[in-house]
Amino acid sequence: MHGFAYRNGSLHCEDVDLQSLAESHGTPLYVYSAGTIRDHYRRLDQALEGVDHEVAYAVKANSNLSVLRLLADEGAGFDIVSGGELFRVIEAGGEPARCTFAGVGKTRREIEYALEQGIYSFNVESEAELRYLDQVAGELGVTAPAAVRVNPNVDARTHKYISTGKSENKFGVDFEQIADLYARAAKDLPNVRLRGIQMHIGSQLTSIQPFIEAVEKVAPLAARLRDEHGIEFWSIGGGIGIIYQDCLRSGTIDWWDEKSEQDRPLTLDEYGRELVPRLRDLGLRILLEPGRCIAGNAGVLLTTCLYEKKGSAKTFKIVDAGMNDLIRPALYEGYHEIVPLREPGAERLKVDVVGPICESGDFFCQDHELPDFQPGEAVALMSSGAYGFVMASNYNTRPMPAEVLVDGDKASVIRKRQTLEDLVAAER
Ligand code: LLP
Protein backbone atom coordinates (compact mmCIF):
# COMPACT_ATOMS: atom_id res chain seq x y z
CA MET A 1 0.00 0.00 0.00
CA HIS A 2 1.15 3.55 -0.62
CA GLY A 3 -0.08 7.11 -0.69
CA PHE A 4 -0.31 7.69 -4.48
CA ALA A 5 -3.63 7.64 -6.34
CA TYR A 6 -5.70 9.56 -8.90
CA ARG A 7 -8.27 11.86 -7.34
CA ASN A 8 -10.57 13.98 -9.47
CA GLY A 9 -8.50 13.09 -12.51
CA SER A 10 -5.09 14.04 -11.18
CA LEU A 11 -2.40 12.07 -9.42
CA HIS A 12 -2.07 12.86 -5.74
CA CYS A 13 0.44 12.07 -3.07
CA GLU A 14 -1.73 11.81 0.03
CA ASP A 15 -3.80 15.04 -0.14
CA VAL A 16 -1.45 16.96 -2.40
CA ASP A 17 -1.89 17.33 -6.16
CA LEU A 18 1.40 16.35 -7.82
CA GLN A 19 0.78 18.66 -10.77
CA SER A 20 0.79 21.63 -8.42
CA LEU A 21 4.10 20.45 -6.93
CA ALA A 22 5.60 20.03 -10.41
CA GLU A 23 4.49 23.56 -11.27
CA SER A 24 5.68 25.25 -8.10
CA HIS A 25 9.00 23.40 -7.67
CA GLY A 26 9.84 22.41 -11.24
CA THR A 27 10.96 19.00 -12.47
CA PRO A 28 12.79 16.63 -12.11
CA LEU A 29 11.39 16.44 -8.58
CA TYR A 30 11.37 13.64 -6.03
CA VAL A 31 8.22 13.47 -3.91
CA TYR A 32 7.86 11.22 -0.86
CA SER A 33 4.82 10.26 1.19
CA ALA A 34 5.53 10.50 4.92
CA GLY A 35 2.40 8.47 5.67
CA THR A 36 3.63 5.59 3.51
CA ILE A 37 7.07 5.57 5.13
CA ARG A 38 5.51 5.50 8.60
CA ASP A 39 3.00 2.84 7.57
CA HIS A 40 5.66 0.53 6.14
CA TYR A 41 7.88 0.96 9.17
CA ARG A 42 4.99 0.18 11.53
CA ARG A 43 3.81 -2.82 9.52
CA LEU A 44 7.24 -4.38 9.57
CA ASP A 45 7.69 -3.64 13.26
CA GLN A 46 4.32 -5.26 13.98
CA ALA A 47 5.04 -8.25 11.77
CA LEU A 48 8.01 -9.06 14.02
CA GLU A 49 6.01 -8.59 17.20
CA GLY A 50 6.49 -12.16 18.41
CA VAL A 51 10.23 -11.75 18.86
CA ASP A 52 12.55 -9.27 20.60
CA HIS A 53 13.62 -7.14 17.64
CA GLU A 54 14.78 -3.80 16.29
CA VAL A 55 14.14 -2.35 12.86
CA ALA A 56 17.38 -0.66 11.78
CA TYR A 57 16.49 1.28 8.65
CA ALA A 58 19.14 0.95 5.91
CA VAL A 59 20.09 4.59 5.46
CA LYS A 60 21.56 3.99 2.00
CA ALA A 61 18.08 3.56 0.51
CA ASN A 62 17.04 7.15 1.16
CA SER A 63 19.20 9.27 3.43
CA ASN A 64 17.46 12.62 3.33
CA LEU A 65 17.61 14.15 6.83
CA SER A 66 13.85 14.61 6.97
CA VAL A 67 13.25 10.96 6.08
CA LEU A 68 15.72 9.88 8.75
CA ARG A 69 14.12 12.22 11.29
CA LEU A 70 10.71 10.78 10.54
CA LEU A 71 12.00 7.26 11.14
CA ALA A 72 13.93 8.27 14.26
CA ASP A 73 10.66 9.68 15.60
CA GLU A 74 9.01 6.33 14.88
CA GLY A 75 11.67 4.65 17.02
CA ALA A 76 13.83 3.13 14.28
CA GLY A 77 17.47 2.21 14.64
CA PHE A 78 19.77 2.69 11.65
CA ASP A 79 22.01 0.54 9.50
CA ILE A 80 24.82 2.67 8.07
CA VAL A 81 27.63 2.00 5.60
CA SER A 82 29.84 5.07 5.94
CA GLY A 83 30.95 7.80 8.28
CA GLY A 84 28.82 10.11 6.15
CA GLU A 85 25.68 8.11 6.89
CA LEU A 86 26.48 8.15 10.62
CA PHE A 87 26.84 11.93 10.42
CA ARG A 88 23.45 12.15 8.73
CA VAL A 89 21.79 9.98 11.39
CA ILE A 90 23.21 12.17 14.15
CA GLU A 91 22.16 15.35 12.30
CA ALA A 92 18.65 13.93 12.05
CA GLY A 93 18.46 13.23 15.78
CA GLY A 94 19.01 9.46 15.57
CA GLU A 95 20.98 7.67 18.28
CA PRO A 96 24.46 6.33 17.45
CA ALA A 97 23.91 3.68 20.13
CA ARG A 98 21.27 2.21 17.82
CA CYS A 99 23.41 2.18 14.69
CA THR A 100 25.04 -0.82 13.07
CA PHE A 101 27.88 -0.12 10.67
CA ALA A 102 28.15 -2.46 7.64
CA GLY A 103 30.44 -2.48 4.59
CA VAL A 104 33.58 -4.25 3.39
CA GLY A 105 35.91 -1.23 3.37
CA LYS A 106 35.67 0.88 6.50
CA THR A 107 38.54 3.36 6.80
CA ARG A 108 40.48 4.25 9.94
CA ARG A 109 38.79 7.63 10.08
CA GLU A 110 35.34 6.03 9.86
CA ILE A 111 36.17 3.45 12.54
CA GLU A 112 37.46 6.14 14.89
CA TYR A 113 34.43 8.33 14.32
CA ALA A 114 32.02 5.45 14.95
CA LEU A 115 33.92 4.40 18.10
CA GLU A 116 33.84 7.97 19.41
CA GLN A 117 30.11 8.18 18.77
CA GLY A 118 29.48 4.85 20.52
CA ILE A 119 27.65 2.86 17.84
CA TYR A 120 25.90 -0.40 18.69
CA SER A 121 27.96 -2.70 16.48
CA PHE A 122 30.45 -2.83 13.64
CA ASN A 123 29.22 -5.44 11.21
CA VAL A 124 32.57 -6.75 10.07
CA GLU A 125 33.07 -8.38 6.69
CA SER A 126 36.52 -10.04 6.93
CA GLU A 127 39.10 -11.28 9.42
CA ALA A 128 41.47 -8.53 8.31
CA GLU A 129 38.87 -5.90 9.14
CA LEU A 130 38.19 -7.48 12.55
CA ARG A 131 41.92 -7.40 13.36
CA TYR A 132 42.17 -3.78 12.22
CA LEU A 133 39.14 -2.86 14.33
CA ASP A 134 40.86 -4.46 17.34
CA GLN A 135 44.02 -2.47 16.64
CA VAL A 136 42.28 0.90 16.27
CA ALA A 137 40.11 0.31 19.35
CA GLY A 138 43.23 -0.67 21.33
CA GLU A 139 45.01 2.52 20.28
CA LEU A 140 42.01 4.56 21.43
CA GLY A 141 41.78 2.58 24.67
CA VAL A 142 38.23 1.39 24.03
CA THR A 143 36.45 -1.87 23.25
CA ALA A 144 34.77 -2.15 19.85
CA PRO A 145 31.38 -3.91 19.73
CA ALA A 146 31.25 -6.17 16.67
CA ALA A 147 29.40 -8.83 14.71
CA VAL A 148 30.76 -10.75 11.75
CA ARG A 149 28.71 -10.94 8.61
CA VAL A 150 28.18 -14.53 7.60
CA ASN A 151 27.87 -15.34 3.94
CA PRO A 152 25.44 -18.27 3.97
CA ASN A 153 25.89 -19.14 0.28
CA VAL A 154 22.19 -18.93 -0.46
CA ASP A 155 20.84 -17.87 -3.84
CA ALA A 156 18.68 -14.77 -3.37
CA ARG A 157 17.29 -15.12 -6.92
CA THR A 158 17.55 -11.41 -7.63
CA HIS A 159 19.54 -9.25 -10.08
CA LYS A 160 23.22 -10.24 -10.02
CA TYR A 161 24.33 -6.73 -9.00
CA ILE A 162 22.20 -6.84 -5.83
CA SER A 163 22.76 -10.45 -4.84
CA THR A 164 25.17 -10.64 -1.92
CA GLY A 165 24.80 -13.97 -0.14
CA LYS A 166 26.68 -16.32 -2.48
CA SER A 167 30.28 -17.42 -1.95
CA GLU A 168 31.37 -15.61 -5.11
CA ASN A 169 30.14 -12.25 -3.74
CA LYS A 170 32.61 -9.99 -1.94
CA PHE A 171 30.42 -9.80 1.17
CA GLY A 172 30.84 -11.48 4.53
CA VAL A 173 32.85 -14.46 5.72
CA ASP A 174 32.17 -17.99 4.49
CA PHE A 175 29.67 -19.84 6.64
CA GLU A 176 32.16 -22.65 7.28
CA GLN A 177 34.83 -20.25 8.62
CA ILE A 178 32.71 -18.33 11.12
CA ALA A 179 32.96 -20.55 14.23
CA ASP A 180 36.77 -20.69 14.02
CA LEU A 181 36.98 -16.95 13.47
CA TYR A 182 34.92 -16.26 16.62
CA ALA A 183 37.14 -18.67 18.58
CA ARG A 184 40.33 -16.98 17.31
CA ALA A 185 38.95 -13.52 17.99
CA ALA A 186 37.95 -14.46 21.55
CA LYS A 187 41.52 -15.56 22.17
CA ASP A 188 43.55 -12.97 20.23
CA LEU A 189 41.54 -9.76 19.99
CA PRO A 190 41.09 -8.23 23.44
CA ASN A 191 39.74 -4.90 22.17
CA VAL A 192 36.81 -6.39 20.30
CA ARG A 193 33.63 -7.60 21.93
CA LEU A 194 31.72 -9.94 19.64
CA ARG A 195 28.14 -9.21 20.50
CA GLY A 196 26.28 -10.52 17.45
CA ILE A 197 26.18 -12.15 14.05
CA GLN A 198 24.89 -10.58 10.85
CA MET A 199 23.79 -11.63 7.39
CA HIS A 200 22.20 -10.06 4.30
CA ILE A 201 21.66 -12.20 1.23
CA GLY A 202 20.56 -9.61 -1.30
CA SER A 203 18.06 -6.96 -2.20
CA GLN A 204 14.66 -6.92 -3.92
CA LEU A 205 13.79 -10.49 -2.94
CA THR A 206 10.26 -11.21 -4.04
CA SER A 207 9.91 -14.65 -2.52
CA ILE A 208 10.15 -15.72 1.11
CA GLN A 209 12.01 -18.91 0.24
CA PRO A 210 15.60 -17.57 0.17
CA PHE A 211 14.99 -15.83 3.52
CA ILE A 212 13.75 -19.10 5.02
CA GLU A 213 16.68 -20.99 3.57
CA ALA A 214 19.21 -18.54 4.99
CA VAL A 215 17.55 -18.32 8.42
CA GLU A 216 17.32 -22.11 8.70
CA LYS A 217 20.93 -22.52 7.66
CA VAL A 218 22.35 -19.89 10.01
CA ALA A 219 20.12 -20.47 13.09
CA PRO A 220 22.19 -23.37 14.49
CA LEU A 221 25.36 -21.32 14.04
CA ALA A 222 23.79 -18.33 15.80
CA ALA A 223 22.74 -20.62 18.70
CA ARG A 224 26.25 -22.02 18.94
CA LEU A 225 27.81 -18.53 19.02
CA ARG A 226 25.29 -17.55 21.69
CA ASP A 227 26.35 -20.52 23.83
CA GLU A 228 30.07 -20.26 23.22
CA HIS A 229 30.59 -16.50 23.03
CA GLY A 230 27.50 -15.00 24.63
CA ILE A 231 26.37 -13.11 21.53
CA GLU A 232 23.17 -11.11 22.02
CA PHE A 233 21.88 -10.30 18.57
CA TRP A 234 21.41 -11.66 15.09
CA SER A 235 20.85 -9.21 12.30
CA ILE A 236 19.06 -10.97 9.46
CA GLY A 237 19.66 -8.04 7.07
CA GLY A 238 17.28 -6.34 4.70
CA GLY A 239 16.25 -7.30 1.20
CA ILE A 240 12.46 -7.46 1.25
CA GLY A 241 11.32 -6.69 -2.28
CA ILE A 242 8.70 -4.14 -3.34
CA ILE A 243 6.23 -3.75 -6.17
CA TYR A 244 7.56 -2.16 -9.34
CA GLN A 245 5.11 -3.57 -11.93
CA ASP A 246 1.60 -2.18 -11.46
CA CYS A 247 2.80 -0.04 -8.58
CA LEU A 248 0.07 2.57 -8.87
CA ARG A 249 -2.81 0.09 -8.57
CA SER A 250 -1.07 -1.78 -5.77
CA GLY A 251 -1.85 1.26 -3.61
CA THR A 252 -5.51 0.19 -3.57
CA ILE A 253 -7.17 -2.49 -1.45
CA ASP A 254 -8.95 -3.77 -4.60
CA TRP A 255 -5.65 -4.72 -6.19
CA TRP A 256 -4.70 -6.85 -3.21
CA ASP A 257 -8.19 -8.40 -3.06
CA GLU A 258 -7.98 -9.38 -6.73
CA LYS A 259 -4.76 -11.32 -6.20
CA SER A 260 -4.90 -14.92 -5.17
CA GLU A 261 -2.75 -16.00 -2.23
CA GLN A 262 -0.10 -17.34 -4.64
CA ASP A 263 0.03 -14.26 -6.87
CA ARG A 264 0.47 -11.84 -4.02
CA PRO A 265 3.91 -10.32 -3.80
CA LEU A 266 5.87 -10.89 -0.61
CA THR A 267 4.21 -8.88 2.13
CA LEU A 268 5.66 -7.68 5.40
CA ASP A 269 3.06 -9.82 7.20
CA GLU A 270 4.17 -12.94 5.38
CA TYR A 271 7.80 -12.13 6.15
CA GLY A 272 7.03 -11.94 9.86
CA ARG A 273 4.67 -14.94 9.84
CA GLU A 274 7.29 -17.20 8.24
CA LEU A 275 10.37 -15.97 10.05
CA VAL A 276 9.24 -15.22 13.61
CA PRO A 277 8.59 -18.90 14.48
CA ARG A 278 12.04 -19.76 13.16
CA LEU A 279 13.70 -17.04 15.25
CA ARG A 280 11.78 -16.66 18.46
CA ASP A 281 13.26 -19.49 20.53
CA LEU A 282 16.87 -18.52 19.97
CA GLY A 283 16.96 -16.06 22.84
CA LEU A 284 18.64 -13.53 20.56
CA ARG A 285 17.63 -10.00 19.72
CA ILE A 286 16.72 -9.96 16.03
CA LEU A 287 17.76 -6.93 14.00
CA LEU A 288 16.35 -6.11 10.58
CA GLU A 289 17.98 -3.79 8.05
CA PRO A 290 15.21 -2.87 5.63
CA GLY A 291 15.69 -0.03 3.18
CA ARG A 292 13.69 -0.51 0.01
CA CYS A 293 10.52 -1.88 1.64
CA ILE A 294 10.28 1.21 3.85
CA ALA A 295 11.01 3.93 1.29
CA GLY A 296 10.72 2.41 -2.21
CA ASN A 297 6.99 2.63 -2.86
CA ALA A 298 6.84 5.83 -0.80
CA GLY A 299 8.45 7.97 -3.49
CA VAL A 300 8.07 9.07 -7.11
CA LEU A 301 10.23 11.03 -9.49
CA LEU A 302 8.27 13.64 -11.42
CA THR A 303 9.57 14.54 -14.84
CA THR A 304 8.22 16.66 -17.70
CA CYS A 305 8.05 15.55 -21.31
CA LEU A 306 10.14 17.93 -23.45
CA TYR A 307 9.79 16.49 -26.95
CA GLU A 308 8.39 13.63 -28.92
CA LYS A 309 10.49 12.12 -31.69
CA LYS A 310 9.08 9.62 -34.14
CA GLY A 311 11.86 7.62 -35.76
CA SER A 312 11.50 4.90 -38.35
CA ALA A 313 11.86 2.22 -35.66
CA LYS A 314 10.53 3.82 -32.52
CA THR A 315 8.73 6.68 -30.86
CA PHE A 316 10.78 8.44 -28.21
CA LYS A 317 9.36 10.57 -25.44
CA ILE A 318 12.22 12.76 -24.26
CA VAL A 319 11.84 13.86 -20.65
CA ASP A 320 13.75 16.26 -18.41
CA ALA A 321 14.98 13.61 -15.93
CA GLY A 322 17.93 11.46 -16.86
CA MET A 323 19.93 8.49 -15.67
CA ASN A 324 21.82 10.90 -13.45
CA ASP A 325 18.57 11.47 -11.51
CA LEU A 326 17.42 7.82 -11.40
CA ILE A 327 19.99 5.27 -12.48
CA ARG A 328 18.13 2.04 -11.68
CA PRO A 329 16.90 1.29 -15.23
CA ALA A 330 20.38 1.84 -16.68
CA LEU A 331 22.26 -0.03 -13.98
CA TYR A 332 19.99 -2.95 -13.08
CA GLU A 333 17.52 -2.97 -15.96
CA GLY A 334 15.17 -1.77 -13.22
CA TYR A 335 11.55 -1.23 -14.15
CA HIS A 336 9.67 1.85 -12.92
CA GLU A 337 6.04 2.23 -13.89
CA ILE A 338 5.44 5.53 -15.74
CA VAL A 339 2.10 7.27 -15.23
CA PRO A 340 0.86 10.68 -16.37
CA LEU A 341 -0.14 13.14 -13.67
CA ARG A 342 -3.42 13.77 -15.49
CA GLU A 343 -5.50 10.61 -15.39
CA PRO A 344 -5.27 9.06 -18.87
CA GLY A 345 -7.81 7.21 -20.98
CA ALA A 346 -7.46 3.56 -21.94
CA GLU A 347 -5.39 4.10 -25.11
CA ARG A 348 -1.79 2.86 -25.00
CA LEU A 349 1.19 3.62 -27.27
CA LYS A 350 4.45 1.76 -27.57
CA VAL A 351 7.27 4.17 -26.69
CA ASP A 352 10.75 4.59 -25.28
CA VAL A 353 10.96 7.16 -22.51
CA VAL A 354 14.46 8.61 -22.53
CA GLY A 355 16.41 11.33 -20.76
CA PRO A 356 18.66 14.11 -22.05
CA ILE A 357 22.00 12.45 -21.13
CA CYS A 358 24.43 11.62 -23.89
CA GLU A 359 24.33 7.85 -23.39
CA SER A 360 22.22 5.17 -25.02
CA GLY A 361 21.67 3.66 -21.56
CA ASP A 362 19.78 6.81 -20.55
CA PHE A 363 16.26 5.42 -20.73
CA PHE A 364 13.41 4.81 -18.29
CA CYS A 365 11.66 2.28 -20.48
CA GLN A 366 12.04 0.71 -23.91
CA ASP A 367 9.13 -0.46 -26.08
CA HIS A 368 6.60 -0.16 -23.29
CA GLU A 369 2.89 0.33 -23.88
CA LEU A 370 2.13 3.53 -22.00
CA PRO A 371 -0.81 5.91 -21.77
CA ASP A 372 -0.07 8.79 -24.11
CA PHE A 373 1.38 12.05 -22.83
CA GLN A 374 2.49 15.11 -24.74
CA PRO A 375 5.36 17.60 -24.50
CA GLY A 376 4.68 19.92 -21.59
CA GLU A 377 2.93 17.22 -19.56
CA ALA A 378 4.50 15.68 -16.47
CA VAL A 379 4.65 12.01 -15.56
CA ALA A 380 5.60 10.12 -12.41
CA LEU A 381 8.21 7.38 -12.29
CA MET A 382 6.75 5.22 -9.57
CA SER A 383 8.58 3.27 -6.81
CA SER A 384 11.49 5.71 -6.80
CA GLY A 385 11.71 6.40 -3.07
CA ALA A 386 14.60 3.98 -2.48
CA TYR A 387 17.90 4.02 -4.38
CA GLY A 388 16.61 7.00 -6.35
CA PHE A 389 17.92 10.36 -5.20
CA VAL A 390 20.72 8.72 -3.19
CA MET A 391 22.25 7.35 -6.39
CA ALA A 392 21.83 10.58 -8.35
CA SER A 393 24.89 12.37 -9.69
CA ASN A 394 25.89 15.57 -11.40
CA TYR A 395 26.81 13.76 -14.62
CA ASN A 396 26.57 16.08 -17.63
CA THR A 397 26.79 18.93 -15.07
CA ARG A 398 23.15 18.60 -14.23
CA PRO A 399 22.02 19.97 -10.85
CA MET A 400 20.62 17.45 -8.38
CA PRO A 401 16.81 17.50 -8.29
CA ALA A 402 14.83 18.91 -5.37
CA GLU A 403 13.03 16.65 -2.88
CA VAL A 404 9.61 17.25 -1.32
CA LEU A 405 8.02 15.42 1.60
CA VAL A 406 4.23 15.27 1.71
CA ASP A 407 2.45 14.66 4.99
CA GLY A 408 -1.34 14.81 4.67
CA ASP A 409 -2.10 18.11 2.94
CA LYS A 410 1.31 19.60 3.75
CA ALA A 411 4.22 19.57 1.31
CA SER A 412 7.70 20.64 2.42
CA VAL A 413 10.85 21.05 0.39
CA ILE A 414 13.31 18.80 2.20
CA ARG A 415 16.15 19.43 -0.20
CA LYS A 416 16.50 22.43 -2.46
CA ARG A 417 17.29 21.97 -6.10
CA GLN A 418 21.00 22.53 -6.72
CA THR A 419 21.92 25.71 -8.51
CA LEU A 420 24.54 26.09 -11.22
CA GLU A 421 26.62 28.03 -8.70
CA ASP A 422 26.43 25.05 -6.25
CA LEU A 423 27.81 22.86 -8.99
CA VAL A 424 31.07 24.75 -9.32
CA ALA A 425 31.45 26.26 -5.84
CA ALA A 426 33.99 23.66 -4.62
CA GLU A 427 36.11 24.17 -7.74
CA ARG A 428 36.62 27.91 -7.42
N1 LLP B 1 21.83 -4.43 4.79
C1 LLP B 1 22.91 -4.52 4.00
C2 LLP B 1 24.15 -5.05 4.56
C3 LLP B 1 22.84 -4.13 2.65
O1 LLP B 1 23.91 -4.24 1.88
C4 LLP B 1 21.63 -3.61 2.13
C5 LLP B 1 21.52 -3.17 0.75
C6 LLP B 1 20.53 -3.51 3.01
C7 LLP B 1 20.66 -3.94 4.32
C8 LLP B 1 19.20 -2.96 2.57
O2 LLP B 1 18.62 -3.74 1.60
P1 LLP B 1 17.11 -3.47 1.12
O3 LLP B 1 16.20 -3.78 2.29
O4 LLP B 1 17.00 -2.05 0.72
O5 LLP B 1 16.94 -4.40 0.00
N2 LLP B 1 20.95 0.14 -5.44
C9 LLP B 1 20.32 -1.17 -5.55
C10 LLP B 1 20.17 -1.83 -4.22
C11 LLP B 1 21.48 -2.00 -3.48
C12 LLP B 1 21.31 -2.65 -2.13
C13 LLP B 1 22.58 -2.63 -1.38
N3 LLP B 1 22.50 -3.17 -0.08
C14 LLP B 1 18.98 -1.00 -6.26
O6 LLP B 1 18.63 0.13 -6.61
O7 LLP B 1 18.28 -1.97 -6.53
Residues whose N, C-alpha, C, O or C-beta is under 5 A from the ligand:
A	BS01	LLP	A58 A61 A102 I162 H200 G202 S203 Q204 G237 G238 G239 I240 E289 P290 G291 R292 C293 R328 Y387
